[in-house]
Amino acid sequence: MVSIKPIRVEVETEEDGRFLASVPELPGVMAYGDDEETAVRKVKAIALQVLADMIESGEEVPDSLSSLFVA
């Protein structure tokens, strides 16, 4: 069985009241949401897709994220 450790997410509140969540270890992986929970959920989904694409194409996954997947 494989479990996935939490992905570190940073959240900021924009001037217009929206929330911007980002994954510092994956530059450019960001998502907006009307609330913090939505922004975090969206950015985690994007981050997992980016990581899957990196693994599939043979790209090197950042060391800080390679430990996310524990067998």
PDB file of N, CA, C, O and CB in Angstrom:
ATOM      1  N   MET A   1       0.842  -1.176   0.000  1.00  0.00           N
ATOM      2  CA  MET A   1       0.000   0.000   0.000  1.00  0.00           C
ATOM      3  C   MET A   1       0.890   1.244   0.000  1.00  0.00           C
ATOM      4  O   MET A   1       1.928   1.266   0.661  1.00  0.00           O
ATOM      5  CB  MET A   1      -0.959  -0.004   1.220  1.00  0.00           C
ATOM      6  N   VAL A   2       0.492   2.260  -0.728  1.00  0.00           N
ATOM      7  CA  VAL A   2       1.236   3.513  -0.804  1.00  0.00           C
ATOM      8  C   VAL A   2       0.412   4.597  -0.131  1.00  0.00           C
ATOM      9  O   VAL A   2      -0.783   4.731  -0.391  1.00  0.00           O
ATOM     10  CB  VAL A   2       1.565   3.894  -2.283  1.00  0.00           C
ATOM     11  N   SER A   3       1.052   5.365   0.731  1.00  0.00           N
ATOM     12  CA  SER A   3       0.373   6.511   1.327  1.00  0.00           C
ATOM     13  C   SER A   3       1.084   7.774   0.856  1.00  0.00           C
ATOM     14  O   SER A   3       2.264   7.743   0.505  1.00  0.00           O
ATOM     15  CB  SER A   3       0.356   6.419   2.895  1.00  0.00           C
ATOM     16  N   ILE A   4       0.361   8.866   0.855  1.00  0.00           N
ATOM     17  CA  ILE A   4       0.920  10.135   0.396  1.00  0.00           C
ATOM     18  C   ILE A   4       0.988  11.078   1.588  1.00  0.00           C
ATOM     19  O   ILE A   4      -0.018  11.357   2.240  1.00  0.00           O
ATOM     20  CB  ILE A   4       0.067  10.752  -0.767  1.00  0.00           C
ATOM     21  N   LYS A   5       2.195  11.563   1.858  1.00  0.00           N
ATOM     22  CA  LYS A   5       2.377  12.524   2.940  1.00  0.00           C
ATOM     23  C   LYS A   5       1.814  13.873   2.499  1.00  0.00           C
ATOM     24  O   LYS A   5       1.648  14.116   1.304  1.00  0.00           O
ATOM     25  CB  LYS A   5       3.881  12.648   3.333  1.00  0.00           C
ATOM     26  N   PRO A   6       1.525  14.739   3.443  1.00  0.00           N
ATOM     27  CA  PRO A   6       0.990  16.072   3.089  1.00  0.00           C
ATOM     28  C   PRO A   6       1.954  16.886   2.236  1.00  0.00           C
ATOM     29  O   PRO A   6       3.171  16.812   2.407  1.00  0.00           O
ATOM     30  CB  PRO A   6       0.660  16.854   4.351  1.00  0.00           C
ATOM     31  N   ILE A   7       1.404  17.647   1.333  1.00  0.00           N
ATOM     32  CA  ILE A   7       2.164  18.575   0.502  1.00  0.00           C
ATOM     33  C   ILE A   7       2.129  19.932   1.204  1.00  0.00           C
ATOM     34  O   ILE A   7       1.069  20.380   1.641  1.00  0.00           O
ATOM     35  CB  ILE A   7       1.578  18.663  -0.970  1.00  0.00           C
ATOM     36  N   ARG A   8       3.289  20.585   1.312  1.00  0.00           N
ATOM     37  CA  ARG A   8       3.336  21.903   1.963  1.00  0.00           C
ATOM     38  C   ARG A   8       2.711  22.944   1.039  1.00  0.00           C
ATOM     39  O   ARG A   8       3.125  23.109  -0.109  1.00  0.00           O
ATOM     40  CB  ARG A   8       4.806  22.300   2.325  1.00  0.00           C
ATOM     41  N   VAL A   9       1.714  23.633   1.562  1.00  0.00           N
ATOM     42  CA  VAL A   9       0.987  24.639   0.799  1.00  0.00           C
ATOM     43  C   VAL A   9       1.040  25.964   1.557  1.00  0.00           C
ATOM     44  O   VAL A   9       0.856  26.002   2.774  1.00  0.00           O
ATOM     45  CB  VAL A   9      -0.488  24.197   0.546  1.00  0.00           C
ATOM     46  N   GLU A  10       1.293  27.041   0.828  1.00  0.00           N
ATOM     47  CA  GLU A  10       1.241  28.378   1.412  1.00  0.00           C
ATOM     48  C   GLU A  10       0.004  29.073   0.876  1.00  0.00           C
ATOM     49  O   GLU A  10      -0.338  28.932  -0.298  1.00  0.00           O
ATOM     50  CB  GLU A  10       2.535  29.200   1.090  1.00  0.00           C
ATOM     51  N   VAL A  11      -0.666  29.823   1.740  1.00  0.00           N
ATOM     52  CA  VAL A  11      -1.903  30.507   1.344  1.00  0.00           C
ATOM     53  C   VAL A  11      -1.779  31.988   1.666  1.00  0.00           C
ATOM     54  O   VAL A  11      -1.340  32.379   2.747  1.00  0.00           O
ATOM     55  CB  VAL A  11      -3.143  29.890   2.061  1.00  0.00           C
ATOM     56  N   GLU A  12      -2.178  32.794   0.696  1.00  0.00           N
ATOM     57  CA  GLU A  12      -2.203  34.251   0.866  1.00  0.00           C
ATOM     58  C   GLU A  12      -3.602  34.744   0.546  1.00  0.00           C
ATOM     59  O   GLU A  12      -4.313  34.146  -0.261  1.00  0.00           O
ATOM     60  CB  GLU A  12      -1.140  34.956  -0.047  1.00  0.00           C
ATOM     61  N   THR A  13      -3.990  35.833   1.182  1.00  0.00           N
ATOM     62  CA  THR A  13      -5.267  36.468   0.860  1.00  0.00           C
ATOM     63  C   THR A  13      -4.982  37.654  -0.051  1.00  0.00           C
ATOM     64  O   THR A  13      -4.184  38.529   0.284  1.00  0.00           O
ATOM     65  CB  THR A  13      -6.032  36.919   2.158  1.00  0.00           C
ATOM     66  N   GLU A  14      -5.638  37.675  -1.197  1.00  0.00           N
ATOM     67  CA  GLU A  14      -5.462  38.759  -2.155  1.00  0.00           C
ATOM     68  C   GLU A  14      -6.290  39.969  -1.719  1.00  0.00           C
ATOM     69  O   GLU A  14      -7.182  39.848  -0.880  1.00  0.00           O
ATOM     70  CB  GLU A  14      -5.865  38.304  -3.582  1.00  0.00           C
ATOM     71  N   GLU A  15      -5.988  41.136  -2.293  1.00  0.00           N
ATOM     72  CA  GLU A  15      -6.717  42.358  -1.952  1.00  0.00           C
ATOM     73  C   GLU A  15      -8.206  42.249  -2.264  1.00  0.00           C
ATOM     74  O   GLU A  15      -9.030  42.878  -1.600  1.00  0.00           O
ATOM     75  CB  GLU A  15      -6.126  43.539  -2.697  1.00  0.00           C
ATOM     76  N   ASP A  16      -8.553  41.447  -3.278  1.00  0.00           N
ATOM     77  CA  ASP A  16      -9.955  41.314  -3.667  1.00  0.00           C
ATOM     78  C   ASP A  16     -10.697  40.262  -2.833  1.00  0.00           C
ATOM     79  O   ASP A  16     -11.868  39.982  -3.087  1.00  0.00           O
ATOM     80  CB  ASP A  16     -10.048  40.957  -5.141  1.00  0.00           C
ATOM     81  N   GLY A  17     -10.013  39.678  -1.835  1.00  0.00           N
ATOM     82  CA  GLY A  17     -10.650  38.718  -0.944  1.00  0.00           C
ATOM     83  C   GLY A  17     -10.474  37.266  -1.337  1.00  0.00           C
ATOM     84  O   GLY A  17     -10.797  36.368  -0.559  1.00  0.00           O
ATOM     85  N   ARG A  18      -9.961  37.024  -2.550  1.00  0.00           N
ATOM     86  CA  ARG A  18      -9.722  35.636  -2.956  1.00  0.00           C
ATOM     87  C   ARG A  18      -8.501  35.097  -2.233  1.00  0.00           C
ATOM     88  O   ARG A  18      -7.663  35.854  -1.743  1.00  0.00           O
ATOM     89  CB  ARG A  18      -9.535  35.527  -4.491  1.00  0.00           C
ATOM     90  N   PHE A  19      -8.416  33.776  -2.176  1.00  0.00           N
ATOM     91  CA  PHE A  19      -7.276  33.107  -1.565  1.00  0.00           C
ATOM     92  C   PHE A  19      -6.410  32.509  -2.668  1.00  0.00           C
ATOM     93  O   PHE A  19      -6.918  31.915  -3.620  1.00  0.00           O
ATOM     94  CB  PHE A  19      -7.740  32.010  -0.562  1.00  0.00           C
ATOM     95  N   LEU A  20      -5.097  32.673  -2.528  1.00  0.00           N
ATOM     96  CA  LEU A  20      -4.141  32.118  -3.477  1.00  0.00           C
ATOM     97  C   LEU A  20      -3.291  31.100  -2.739  1.00  0.00           C
ATOM     98  O   LEU A  20      -2.574  31.441  -1.799  1.00  0.00           O
ATOM     99  CB  LEU A  20      -3.255  33.234  -4.122  1.00  0.00           C
ATOM    100  N   ALA A  21      -3.377  29.846  -3.171  1.00  0.00           N
ATOM    101  CA  ALA A  21      -2.582  28.769  -2.580  1.00  0.00           C
ATOM    102  C   ALA A  21      -1.476  28.396  -3.558  1.00  0.00           C
ATOM    103  O   ALA A  21      -1.692  28.365  -4.770  1.00  0.00           O
ATOM    104  CB  ALA A  21      -3.471  27.526  -2.236  1.00  0.00           C
ATOM    105  N   SER A  22      -0.292  28.112  -3.027  1.00  0.00           N
ATOM    106  CA  SER A  22       0.829  27.720  -3.876  1.00  0.00           C
ATOM    107  C   SER A  22       1.641  26.633  -3.181  1.00  0.00           C
ATOM    108  O   SER A  22       1.591  26.472  -1.961  1.00  0.00           O
ATOM    109  CB  SER A  22       1.724  28.941  -4.209  1.00  0.00           C
ATOM    110  N   VAL A  23       2.393  25.890  -3.999  1.00  0.00           N
ATOM    111  CA  VAL A  23       3.284  24.842  -3.496  1.00  0.00           C
ATOM    112  C   VAL A  23       4.706  25.339  -3.766  1.00  0.00           C
ATOM    113  O   VAL A  23       5.161  25.305  -4.909  1.00  0.00           O
ATOM    114  CB  VAL A  23       3.003  23.422  -4.190  1.00  0.00           C
ATOM    115  N   PRO A  24       5.414  25.803  -2.726  1.00  0.00           N
ATOM    116  CA  PRO A  24       6.740  26.399  -2.930  1.00  0.00           C
ATOM    117  C   PRO A  24       7.740  25.503  -3.666  1.00  0.00           C
ATOM    118  O   PRO A  24       8.581  26.004  -4.412  1.00  0.00           O
ATOM    119  CB  PRO A  24       7.315  26.773  -1.610  1.00  0.00           C
ATOM    120  N   GLU A  25       7.656  24.196  -3.465  1.00  0.00           N
ATOM    121  CA  GLU A  25       8.605  23.283  -4.101  1.00  0.00           C
ATOM    122  C   GLU A  25       8.337  23.084  -5.593  1.00  0.00           C
ATOM    123  O   GLU A  25       9.166  22.517  -6.305  1.00  0.00           O
ATOM    124  CB  GLU A  25       8.570  21.948  -3.404  1.00  0.00           C
ATOM    125  N   LEU A  26       7.178  23.550  -6.064  1.00  0.00           N
ATOM    126  CA  LEU A  26       6.824  23.433  -7.483  1.00  0.00           C
ATOM    127  C   LEU A  26       6.477  24.821  -8.011  1.00  0.00           C
ATOM    128  O   LEU A  26       5.305  25.197  -8.047  1.00  0.00           O
ATOM    129  CB  LEU A  26       5.626  22.439  -7.692  1.00  0.00           C
ATOM    130  N   PRO A  27       7.488  25.584  -8.421  1.00  0.00           N
ATOM    131  CA  PRO A  27       7.232  26.944  -8.896  1.00  0.00           C
ATOM    132  C   PRO A  27       6.147  26.981  -9.986  1.00  0.00           C
ATOM    133  O   PRO A  27       6.148  26.180 -10.920  1.00  0.00           O
ATOM    134  CB  PRO A  27       8.527  27.558  -9.432  1.00  0.00           C
ATOM    135  N   GLY A  28       5.248  27.915  -9.834  1.00  0.00           N
ATOM    136  CA  GLY A  28       4.174  28.074 -10.813  1.00  0.00           C
ATOM    137  C   GLY A  28       2.921  27.279 -10.500  1.00  0.00           C
ATOM    138  O   GLY A  28       1.898  27.462 -11.158  1.00  0.00           O
ATOM    139  N   VAL A  29       2.978  26.407  -9.516  1.00  0.00           N
ATOM    140  CA  VAL A  29       1.799  25.623  -9.143  1.00  0.00           C
ATOM    141  C   VAL A  29       1.020  26.447  -8.125  1.00  0.00           C
ATOM    142  O   VAL A  29       1.376  26.522  -6.949  1.00  0.00           O
ATOM    143  CB  VAL A  29       2.194  24.203  -8.560  1.00  0.00           C
ATOM    144  N   MET A  30      -0.062  27.065  -8.616  1.00  0.00           N
ATOM    145  CA  MET A  30      -0.891  27.961  -7.819  1.00  0.00           C
ATOM    146  C   MET A  30      -2.348  27.773  -8.184  1.00  0.00           C
ATOM    147  O   MET A  30      -2.675  27.320  -9.281  1.00  0.00           O
ATOM    148  CB  MET A  30      -0.470  29.426  -8.021  1.00  0.00           C
ATOM    149  N   ALA A  31      -3.223  28.128  -7.248  1.00  0.00           N
ATOM    150  CA  ALA A  31      -4.654  28.074  -7.524  1.00  0.00           C
ATOM    151  C   ALA A  31      -5.384  29.087  -6.653  1.00  0.00           C
ATOM    152  O   ALA A  31      -5.024  29.311  -5.498  1.00  0.00           O
ATOM    153  CB  ALA A  31      -5.208  26.652  -7.283  1.00  0.00           C
ATOM    154  N   TYR A  32      -6.404  29.687  -7.223  1.00  0.00           N
ATOM    155  CA  TYR A  32      -7.255  30.621  -6.492  1.00  0.00           C
ATOM    156  C   TYR A  32      -8.507  29.912  -6.008  1.00  0.00           C
ATOM    157  O   TYR A  32      -8.951  28.923  -6.592  1.00  0.00           O
ATOM    158  CB  TYR A  32      -7.628  31.828  -7.371  1.00  0.00           C
ATOM    159  N   GLY A  33      -9.065  30.441  -4.927  1.00  0.00           N
ATOM    160  CA  GLY A  33     -10.339  29.954  -4.435  1.00  0.00           C
ATOM    161  C   GLY A  33     -11.063  31.052  -3.697  1.00  0.00           C
ATOM    162  O   GLY A  33     -10.443  31.993  -3.203  1.00  0.00           O
ATOM    163  N   ASP A  34     -12.384  30.934  -3.620  1.00  0.00           N
ATOM    164  CA  ASP A  34     -13.174  31.921  -2.887  1.00  0.00           C
ATOM    165  C   ASP A  34     -12.976  31.788  -1.386  1.00  0.00           C
ATOM    166  O   ASP A  34     -13.223  32.722  -0.623  1.00  0.00           O
ATOM    167  CB  ASP A  34     -14.650  31.778  -3.230  1.00  0.00           C
ATOM    168  N   ASP A  35     -12.518  30.589  -0.971  1.00  0.00           N
ATOM    169  CA  ASP A  35     -12.181  30.375   0.433  1.00  0.00           C
ATOM    170  C   ASP A  35     -10.885  29.579   0.486  1.00  0.00           C
ATOM    171  O   ASP A  35     -10.446  29.012  -0.515  1.00  0.00           O
ATOM    172  CB  ASP A  35     -13.334  29.633   1.198  1.00  0.00           C
ATOM    173  N   GLU A  36     -10.280  29.548   1.672  1.00  0.00           N
ATOM    174  CA  GLU A  36      -8.977  28.896   1.813  1.00  0.00           C
ATOM    175  C   GLU A  36      -9.041  27.406   1.485  1.00  0.00           C
ATOM    176  O   GLU A  36      -8.144  26.875   0.830  1.00  0.00           O
ATOM    177  CB  GLU A  36      -8.449  29.088   3.227  1.00  0.00           C
ATOM    178  N   GLU A  37     -10.082  26.741   1.932  1.00  0.00           N
ATOM    179  CA  GLU A  37     -10.213  25.299   1.701  1.00  0.00           C
ATOM    180  C   GLU A  37     -10.267  24.973   0.206  1.00  0.00           C
ATOM    181  O   GLU A  37      -9.647  24.010  -0.244  1.00  0.00           O
ATOM    182  CB  GLU A  37     -11.471  24.763   2.399  1.00  0.00           C
ATOM    183  N   THR A  38     -11.000  25.764  -0.553  1.00  0.00           N
ATOM    184  CA  THR A  38     -11.103  25.532  -1.996  1.00  0.00           C
ATOM    185  C   THR A  38      -9.762  25.749  -2.682  1.00  0.00           C
ATOM    186  O   THR A  38      -9.362  24.953  -3.531  1.00  0.00           O
ATOM    187  CB  THR A  38     -12.163  26.453  -2.614  1.00  0.00           C
ATOM    188  N   ALA A  39      -9.069  26.817  -2.320  1.00  0.00           N
ATOM    189  CA  ALA A  39      -7.764  27.097  -2.930  1.00  0.00           C
ATOM    190  C   ALA A  39      -6.778  25.980  -2.631  1.00  0.00           C
ATOM    191  O   ALA A  39      -6.037  25.557  -3.519  1.00  0.00           O
ATOM    192  CB  ALA A  39      -7.207  28.437  -2.426  1.00  0.00           C
ATOM    193  N   VAL A  40      -6.758  25.495  -1.394  1.00  0.00           N
ATOM    194  CA  VAL A  40      -5.834  24.419  -1.013  1.00  0.00           C
ATOM    195  C   VAL A  40      -6.179  23.134  -1.746  1.00  0.00           C
ATOM    196  O   VAL A  40      -5.288  22.450  -2.250  1.00  0.00           O
ATOM    197  CB  VAL A  40      -5.868  24.185   0.507  1.00  0.00           C
ATOM    198  N   ARG A  41      -7.446  22.802  -1.810  1.00  0.00           N
ATOM    199  CA  ARG A  41      -7.870  21.582  -2.513  1.00  0.00           C
ATOM    200  C   ARG A  41      -7.464  21.630  -3.983  1.00  0.00           C
ATOM    201  O   ARG A  41      -6.964  20.643  -4.524  1.00  0.00           O
ATOM    202  CB  ARG A  41      -9.393  21.392  -2.395  1.00  0.00           C
ATOM    203  N   LYS A  42      -7.679  22.773  -4.627  1.00  0.00           N
ATOM    204  CA  LYS A  42      -7.324  22.923  -6.042  1.00  0.00           C
ATOM    205  C   LYS A  42      -5.818  22.802  -6.263  1.00  0.00           C
ATOM    206  O   LYS A  42      -5.377  22.111  -7.181  1.00  0.00           O
ATOM    207  CB  LYS A  42      -7.818  24.268  -6.569  1.00  0.00           C
ATOM    208  N   VAL A  43      -5.024  23.478  -5.418  1.00  0.00           N
ATOM    209  CA  VAL A  43      -3.582  23.464  -5.645  1.00  0.00           C
ATOM    210  C   VAL A  43      -2.995  22.086  -5.368  1.00  0.00           C
ATOM    211  O   VAL A  43      -2.036  21.687  -6.030  1.00  0.00           O
ATOM    212  CB  VAL A  43      -2.896  24.510  -4.770  1.00  0.00           C
ATOM    213  N   LYS A  44      -3.546  21.350  -4.408  1.00  0.00           N
ATOM    214  CA  LYS A  44      -3.062  19.987  -4.171  1.00  0.00           C
ATOM    215  C   LYS A  44      -3.345  19.084  -5.365  1.00  0.00           C
ATOM    216  O   LYS A  44      -2.510  18.257  -5.730  1.00  0.00           O
ATOM    217  CB  LYS A  44      -3.708  19.403  -2.910  1.00  0.00           C
ATOM    218  N   ALA A  45      -4.516  19.238  -5.974  1.00  0.00           N
ATOM    219  CA  ALA A  45      -4.846  18.438  -7.165  1.00  0.00           C
ATOM    220  C   ALA A  45      -3.887  18.763  -8.308  1.00  0.00           C
ATOM    221  O   ALA A  45      -3.420  17.864  -9.008  1.00  0.00           O
ATOM    222  CB  ALA A  45      -6.310  18.694  -7.609  1.00  0.00           C
ATOM    223  N   ILE A  46      -3.598  20.040  -8.492  1.00  0.00           N
ATOM    224  CA  ILE A  46      -2.663  20.453  -9.548  1.00  0.00           C
ATOM    225  C   ILE A  46      -1.268  19.903  -9.251  1.00  0.00           C
ATOM    226  O   ILE A  46      -0.602  19.385 -10.147  1.00  0.00           O
ATOM    227  CB  ILE A  46      -2.620  22.005  -9.674  1.00  0.00           C
ATOM    228  N   ALA A  47      -0.826  20.015  -7.997  1.00  0.00           N
ATOM    229  CA  ALA A  47       0.510  19.542  -7.621  1.00  0.00           C
ATOM    230  C   ALA A  47       0.655  18.050  -7.871  1.00  0.00           C
ATOM    231  O   ALA A  47       1.681  17.606  -8.387  1.00  0.00           O
ATOM    232  CB  ALA A  47       0.794  19.855  -6.150  1.00  0.00           C
ATOM    233  N   LEU A  48      -0.353  17.275  -7.513  1.00  0.00           N
ATOM    234  CA  LEU A  48      -0.283  15.833  -7.740  1.00  0.00           C
ATOM    235  C   LEU A  48      -0.218  15.508  -9.229  1.00  0.00           C
ATOM    236  O   LEU A  48       0.494  14.587  -9.629  1.00  0.00           O
ATOM    237  CB  LEU A  48      -1.488  15.138  -7.105  1.00  0.00           C
ATOM    238  N   GLN A  49      -0.953  16.254 -10.052  1.00  0.00           N
ATOM    239  CA  GLN A  49      -0.904  16.035 -11.493  1.00  0.00           C
ATOM    240  C   GLN A  49       0.471  16.394 -12.050  1.00  0.00           C
ATOM    241  O   GLN A  49       1.009  15.672 -12.889  1.00  0.00           O
ATOM    242  CB  GLN A  49      -1.991  16.856 -12.196  1.00  0.00           C
ATOM    243  N   VAL A  50       1.036  17.499 -11.588  1.00  0.00           N
ATOM    244  CA  VAL A  50       2.372  17.909 -12.035  1.00  0.00           C
ATOM    245  C   VAL A  50       3.397  16.848 -11.639  1.00  0.00           C
ATOM    246  O   VAL A  50       4.246  16.475 -12.448  1.00  0.00           O
ATOM    247  CB  VAL A  50       2.757  19.289 -11.432  1.00  0.00           C
ATOM    248  N   LEU A  51       3.324  16.362 -10.402  1.00  0.00           N
ATOM    249  CA  LEU A  51       4.258  15.321  -9.963  1.00  0.00           C
ATOM    250  C   LEU A  51       4.093  14.044 -10.782  1.00  0.00           C
ATOM    251  O   LEU A  51       5.085  13.422 -11.161  1.00  0.00           O
ATOM    252  CB  LEU A  51       4.053  15.016  -8.476  1.00  0.00           C
ATOM    253  N   ALA A  52       2.858  13.650 -11.057  1.00  0.00           N
ATOM    254  CA  ALA A  52       2.627  12.457 -11.879  1.00  0.00           C
ATOM    255  C   ALA A  52       3.218  12.646 -13.272  1.00  0.00           C
ATOM    256  O   ALA A  52       3.832  11.726 -13.811  1.00  0.00           O
ATOM    257  CB  ALA A  52       1.116  12.147 -11.978  1.00  0.00           C
ATOM    258  N   ASP A  53       3.042  13.819 -13.858  1.00  0.00           N
ATOM    259  CA  ASP A  53       3.601  14.104 -15.181  1.00  0.00           C
ATOM    260  C   ASP A  53       5.131  14.070 -15.150  1.00  0.00           C
ATOM    261  O   ASP A  53       5.765  13.565 -16.077  1.00  0.00           O
ATOM    262  CB  ASP A  53       3.112  15.476 -15.685  1.00  0.00           C
ATOM    263  N   MET A  54       5.723  14.615 -14.071  1.00  0.00           N
ATOM    264  CA  MET A  54       7.184  14.602 -13.944  1.00  0.00           C
ATOM    265  C   MET A  54       7.702  13.169 -13.868  1.00  0.00           C
ATOM    266  O   MET A  54       8.679  12.823 -14.532  1.00  0.00           O
ATOM    267  CB  MET A  54       7.628  15.396 -12.698  1.00  0.00           C
ATOM    268  N   ILE A  55       7.054  12.346 -13.068  1.00  0.00           N
ATOM    269  CA  ILE A  55       7.463  10.953 -12.919  1.00  0.00           C
ATOM    270  C   ILE A  55       7.304  10.205 -14.235  1.00  0.00           C
ATOM    271  O   ILE A  55       8.194   9.461 -14.647  1.00  0.00           O
ATOM    272  CB  ILE A  55       6.648  10.267 -11.815  1.00  0.00           C
ATOM    273  N   GLU A  56       6.162  10.409 -14.893  1.00  0.00           N
ATOM    274  CA  GLU A  56       5.892   9.715 -16.154  1.00  0.00           C
ATOM    275  C   GLU A  56       6.898  10.078 -17.238  1.00  0.00           C
ATOM    276  O   GLU A  56       7.291   9.225 -18.034  1.00  0.00           O
ATOM    277  CB  GLU A  56       4.489  10.034 -16.634  1.00  0.00           C
ATOM    278  N   SER A  57       7.316  11.346 -17.272  1.00  0.00           N
ATOM    279  CA  SER A  57       8.243  11.770 -18.324  1.00  0.00           C
ATOM    280  C   SER A  57       9.708  11.584 -17.926  1.00  0.00           C
ATOM    281  O   SER A  57      10.605  11.926 -18.696  1.00  0.00           O
ATOM    282  CB  SER A  57       7.993  13.225 -18.674  1.00  0.00           C
ATOM    283  N   GLY A  58       9.958  11.042 -16.726  1.00  0.00           N
ATOM    284  CA  GLY A  58      11.321  10.777 -16.299  1.00  0.00           C
ATOM    285  C   GLY A  58      12.054  11.973 -15.740  1.00  0.00           C
ATOM    286  O   GLY A  58      13.268  11.923 -15.547  1.00  0.00           O
ATOM    287  N   GLU A  59      11.328  13.058 -15.476  1.00  0.00           N
ATOM    288  CA  GLU A  59      11.966  14.232 -14.892  1.00  0.00           C
ATOM    289  C   GLU A  59      12.294  13.965 -13.432  1.00  0.00           C
ATOM    290  O   GLU A  59      11.669  13.131 -12.777  1.00  0.00           O
ATOM    291  CB  GLU A  59      11.062  15.475 -15.025  1.00  0.00           C
ATOM    292  N   GLU A  60      13.283  14.686 -12.940  1.00  0.00           N
ATOM    293  CA  GLU A  60      13.673  14.533 -11.542  1.00  0.00           C
ATOM    294  C   GLU A  60      12.690  15.287 -10.647  1.00  0.00           C
ATOM    295  O   GLU A  60      12.431  16.473 -10.849  1.00  0.00           O
ATOM    296  CB  GLU A  60      15.119  15.042 -11.315  1.00  0.00           C
ATOM    297  N   VAL A  61      12.159  14.593  -9.674  1.00  0.00           N
ATOM    298  CA  VAL A  61      11.242  15.195  -8.705  1.00  0.00           C
ATOM    299  C   VAL A  61      12.093  15.834  -7.619  1.00  0.00           C
ATOM    300  O   VAL A  61      13.050  15.217  -7.151  1.00  0.00           O
ATOM    301  CB  VAL A  61      10.240  14.131  -8.102  1.00  0.00           C
ATOM    302  N   PRO A  62      11.762  17.075  -7.200  1.00  0.00           N
ATOM    303  CA  PRO A  62      12.538  17.710  -6.138  1.00  0.00           C
ATOM    304  C   PRO A  62      12.651  16.792  -4.917  1.00  0.00           C
ATOM    305  O   PRO A  62      11.685  16.128  -4.541  1.00  0.00           O
ATOM    306  CB  PRO A  62      11.896  19.049  -5.739  1.00  0.00           C
ATOM    307  N   ASP A  63      13.833  16.759  -4.304  1.00  0.00           N
ATOM    308  CA  ASP A  63      14.080  15.892  -3.147  1.00  0.00           C
ATOM    309  C   ASP A  63      13.037  16.082  -2.058  1.00  0.00           C
ATOM    310  O   ASP A  63      12.604  15.117  -1.428  1.00  0.00           O
ATOM    311  CB  ASP A  63      15.463  16.156  -2.580  1.00  0.00           C
ATOM    312  N   SER A  64      12.637  17.326  -1.837  1.00  0.00           N
ATOM    313  CA  SER A  64      11.684  17.600  -0.767  1.00  0.00           C
ATOM    314  C   SER A  64      10.310  16.975  -1.044  1.00  0.00           C
ATOM    315  O   SER A  64       9.516  16.795  -0.121  1.00  0.00           O
ATOM    316  CB  SER A  64      11.540  19.104  -0.576  1.00  0.00           C
ATOM    317  N   LEU A  65      10.031  16.647  -2.299  1.00  0.00           N
ATOM    318  CA  LEU A  65       8.749  16.048  -2.655  1.00  0.00           C
ATOM    319  C   LEU A  65       8.841  14.552  -2.933  1.00  0.00           C
ATOM    320  O   LEU A  65       7.830  13.850  -2.907  1.00  0.00           O
ATOM    321  CB  LEU A  65       8.184  16.742  -3.857  1.00  0.00           C
ATOM    322  N   SER A  66      10.044  14.067  -3.198  1.00  0.00           N
ATOM    323  CA  SER A  66      10.168  12.643  -3.519  1.00  0.00           C
ATOM    324  C   SER A  66       9.831  11.769  -2.317  1.00  0.00           C
ATOM    325  O   SER A  66       9.493  10.596  -2.481  1.00  0.00           O
ATOM    326  CB  SER A  66      11.582  12.330  -4.008  1.00  0.00           C
ATOM    327  N   SER A  67       9.920  12.321  -1.123  1.00  0.00           N
ATOM    328  CA  SER A  67       9.586  11.555   0.075  1.00  0.00           C
ATOM    329  C   SER A  67       8.092  11.567   0.365  1.00  0.00           C
ATOM    330  O   SER A  67       7.655  10.986   1.359  1.00  0.00           O
ATOM    331  CB  SER A  67      10.342  12.101   1.268  1.00  0.00           C
ATOM    332  N   LEU A  68       7.299  12.218  -0.486  1.00  0.00           N
ATOM    333  CA  LEU A  68       5.848  12.248  -0.297  1.00  0.00           C
ATOM    334  C   LEU A  68       5.244  10.857  -0.427  1.00  0.00           C
ATOM    335  O   LEU A  68       4.262  10.529   0.239  1.00  0.00           O
ATOM    336  CB  LEU A  68       5.200  13.193  -1.306  1.00  0.00           C
ATOM    337  N   PHE A  69       5.836  10.053  -1.284  1.00  0.00           N
ATOM    338  CA  PHE A  69       5.279   8.755  -1.587  1.00  0.00           C
ATOM    339  C   PHE A  69       6.030   7.688  -0.802  1.00  0.00           C
ATOM    340  O   PHE A  69       7.204   7.419  -1.056  1.00  0.00           O
ATOM    341  CB  PHE A  69       5.338   8.473  -3.099  1.00  0.00           C
ATOM    342  N   VAL A  70       5.344   7.098   0.135  1.00  0.00           N
ATOM    343  CA  VAL A  70       5.949   6.102   1.019  1.00  0.00           C
ATOM    344  C   VAL A  70       5.305   4.753   0.752  1.00  0.00           C
ATOM    345  O   VAL A  70       4.082   4.621   0.787  1.00  0.00           O
ATOM    346  CB  VAL A  70       5.792   6.503   2.514  1.00  0.00           C
ATOM    347  N   ALA A  71       6.144   3.742   0.483  1.00  0.00           N
ATOM    348  CA  ALA A  71       5.614   2.412   0.225  1.00  0.00           C
ATOM    349  C   ALA A  71       5.377   1.659   1.502  1.00  0.00           C
ATOM    350  O   ALA A  71       4.929   0.513   1.469  1.00  0.00           O
ATOM    351  CB  ALA A  71       6.543   1.632  -0.662  1.00  0.00           C
TER     352      ALA A  71
END
